[in-house]
């Protein structure tokens, strides 16, 4: 059941009449896929010892200390390369924007965020786990890359308009709700879990501990953004999500597979209908990307902008 929550796209009645050609929003995910790892470098300064010369203990096991230096080294080994790569690429793209005279507006970033929420798949969990500032920075860097790659590709207006006319439902974004769930075997277990939540237990921690759906449980119950009546989501959850207050949780919900769930809404994002003028630039850029012979990453511009890094590659 759990995998269904992370592989969805908007479906409208028009889909049954004419297959829709979806644009390649995947390139946006190439950079934003490691959002959580980037946060590692944000608090590096806090992790660095204060220079007293004495190793600071952050944990101990049977009297044996785990020092801050050991912790930092382990985190750098596991995540440091990916996080640094991400930051270097963002700076490379910022430099490219100045060099090529490219601008990215807040409105463009807003559009990309809205479209991502309405067409998310399993690779986007990190997108919604990170703070919005980081999301916007990463999307901006990817938009710069796409604009650099497509600056010399000409897409005719009638082709852009034709795509919009054939796919208007893609740009009619409904209200969406960032949702968590705890899946349990019975209504009785759900009532016990709700009692724990009412006593102050964290929904996320409780999902990790109690949910029998391991895929979502390991994410603190996170199933991303869903909308009322959304295909690919258990009908009872899709119906109930609009009635749950932000920060609250539902009563036990009977699922189609015979299990019981409790859902919580952590954020509501108002829907929006985007006009042709709103999305013409987006469509033009994505159609141009389809004409490129292969995908290109920011690393292709490192030599041009004299980028070097710790790993020396």
MOMO-V555995 format. One record per residue. N is the residue number from 0. SS is DSSP state (~ for helix, > for strand, _ for the rest). PHI is phi in whole degrees, 0 to 359 (* if undefined). OMEGA is omega in whole degrees, -180 to 180 (* if undefined). Layout:
N/SS/PHI/OMEGA, N/SS/PHI/OMEGA
This chain:
0/_/*/-170, 1/~/296/-176, 2/~/294/-179, 3/~/295/-175, 4/~/286/-175, 5/~/244/179, 6/>/221/-173, 7/_/224/170, 8/_/215/179, 9/_/297/177, 10/_/231/178, 11/_/234/177, 12/_/304/-179, 13/~/296/-179, 14/~/300/-178, 15/~/286/-179, 16/~/271/-176, 17/_/210/-180, 18/_/302/-178, 19/_/262/178, 20/_/263/-176, 21/_/275/178, 22/_/287/-177, 23/_/276/174, 24/_/279/-180, 25/~/304/-180, 26/~/304/179, 27/~/298/-176, 28/~/283/-178, 29/~/298/-179, 30/~/269/-172, 31/~/278/-177, 32/_/295/-178, 33/_/241/-178, 34/~/302/-177, 35/~/297/-179, 36/~/293/-179, 37/~/295/180, 38/~/298/178, 39/~/306/-177, 40/~/286/-179, 41/~/295/-179, 42/_/249/177, 43/~/302/-178, 44/~/301/179, 45/~/290/-178, 46/~/281/-175, 47/_/292/180, 48/_/303/-175, 49/_/276/173, 50/_/84/-180, 51/_/282/-180, 52/_/91/180, 53/_/256/-180, 54/_/297/-179, 55/_/276/-179, 56/>/270/178, 57/>/252/177, 58/>/196/175, 59/>/210/178, 60/>/227/-180, 61/_/53/178, 62/_/86/180, 63/>/265/-173, 64/>/281/165, 65/>/252/-174, 66/>/272/177, 67/~/299/179, 68/~/297/178, 69/~/295/179, 70/~/298/-179, 71/~/298/-180, 72/~/297/179, 73/~/294/179, 74/~/294/179, 75/~/296/-179, 76/~/296/-176, 77/~/280/-170, 78/~/234/-171, 79/~/299/-177, 80/~/296/-178, 81/~/295/-179, 82/~/294/179, 83/~/292/177, 84/~/303/180, 85/~/299/-178, 86/~/292/178, 87/~/297/180, 88/~/299/178, 89/~/297/179, 90/~/291/177, 91/~/298/-180, 92/~/291/176, 93/~/297/177, 94/~/292/178, 95/~/298/-180, 96/~/299/178, 97/~/294/-176, 98/~/292/-177, 99/~/262/180, 100/_/66/-177, 101/_/258/177, 102/_/237/175, 103/_/234/-177, 104/_/270/175, 105/~/299/-180, 106/~/296/178, 107/~/294/179, 108/~/294/177, 109/~/302/180, 110/~/297/-179, 111/~/298/178, 112/~/299/-179, 113/~/297/-179, 114/~/291/177, 115/~/296/180, 116/~/297/-176, 117/~/271/-179, 118/_/222/-175, 119/_/291/171, 120/>/223/-171, 121/~/297/-179, 122/~/276/-171, 123/~/261/-179, 124/~/304/-179, 125/~/296/180, 126/~/303/-175, 127/~/269/177, 128/~/269/-177, 129/_/266/-180, 130/_/286/-173, 131/~/294/179, 132/~/300/179, 133/~/292/177, 134/~/304/-175, 135/~/293/178, 136/~/298/-178, 137/~/289/178, 138/~/296/178, 139/~/299/180, 140/~/298/-180, 141/~/291/178, 142/~/295/176, 143/~/300/179, 144/~/303/-178, 145/~/296/180, 146/~/290/176, 147/~/296/-176, 148/~/292/-174, 149/~/252/-174, 150/_/297/-179, 151/_/255/179, 152/_/265/-178, 153/_/259/175, 154/_/245/-177, 155/_/290/-178, 156/~/301/-177, 157/~/292/177, 158/~/289/178, 159/~/296/-178, 160/~/294/180, 161/~/297/179, 162/~/296/180, 163/~/299/-179, 164/~/299/-179, 165/~/281/-172, 166/_/226/-176, 167/~/300/-178, 168/~/297/179, 169/~/294/-174, 170/~/252/172, 171/>/254/-171, 172/>/272/-179, 173/_/280/170, 174/_/305/180, 175/>/233/-173, 176/>/230/174, 177/>/289/-166, 178/>/236/171, 179/>/240/177, 180/>/216/173, 181/>/239/-179, 182/>/259/-176, 183/>/228/-176, 184/_/281/-174, 185/_/208/177, 186/~/295/179, 187/~/297/178, 188/~/295/179, 189/~/295/178, 190/~/297/177, 191/~/297/-179, 192/~/293/178, 193/~/298/177, 194/~/299/177, 195/~/295/-180, 196/~/297/-180, 197/~/293/177, 198/_/275/176, 199/_/113/179, 200/_/294/178, 201/_/290/178, 202/~/298/-178, 203/~/298/-180, 204/~/295/180, 205/~/294/177, 206/~/297/179, 207/~/296/-176, 208/~/276/-168, 209/~/252/-173, 210/_/296/178, 211/_/274/174, 212/_/267/-171, 213/~/295/-176, 214/~/298/180, 215/~/279/179, 216/~/300/179, 217/_/294/177, 218/_/260/-178, 219/_/71/179, 220/_/87/-174, 221/>/293/174, 222/>/241/175, 223/>/79/-178, 224/>/265/176, 225/>/230/-179, 226/_/236/179, 227/_/299/178, 228/_/74/-175, 229/_/291/176, 230/_/297/178, 231/_/87/179, 232/_/244/176, 233/_/311/-172, 234/~/302/-178, 235/~/291/177, 236/~/289/-179, 237/~/299/179, 238/~/281/-173, 239/~/281/-170, 240/~/299/-177, 241/~/286/-176, 242/~/262/-179, 243/_/267/179, 244/_/289/177, 245/>/299/-177, 246/_/91/179, 247/_/254/180, 248/>/216/-176, 249/_/271/165, 250/_/283/-179, 251/_/303/-180, 252/>/246/175, 253/>/285/-179, 254/_/265/-178, 255/_/295/-180, 256/_/269/178, 257/_/93/178, 258/_/275/180, 259/>/235/-179, 260/>/230/167, 261/>/241/178, 262/>/242/176, 263/>/229/178, 264/>/252/-179, 265/>/260/-179, 266/>/200/173, 267/>/241/177, 268/>/242/-179, 269/_/295/178, 270/_/287/-179, 271/>/202/174, 272/>/259/-178, 273/_/264/180, 274/_/282/177, 275/~/303/180, 276/~/298/-180, 277/~/295/-170, 278/~/247/-178, 279/~/303/179, 280/~/296/178, 281/~/299/-179, 282/~/297/-180, 283/~/302/-179, 284/~/295/-178, 285/~/290/175, 286/~/295/177, 287/~/294/179, 288/~/298/179, 289/~/295/-179, 290/~/275/180, 291/_/289/-177, 292/_/293/-180, 293/_/201/178, 294/_/284/-178, 295/_/231/179, 296/_/258/179, 297/~/301/-180, 298/~/300/179, 299/~/296/-178, 300/~/257/-177, 301/_/300/-177, 302/_/295/-179, 303/_/300/-176, 304/_/249/172, 305/_/54/179, 306/_/270/175, 307/_/228/-180, 308/_/208/-174, 309/_/303/-174, 310/_/278/167, 311/_/70/-180, 312/_/272/*
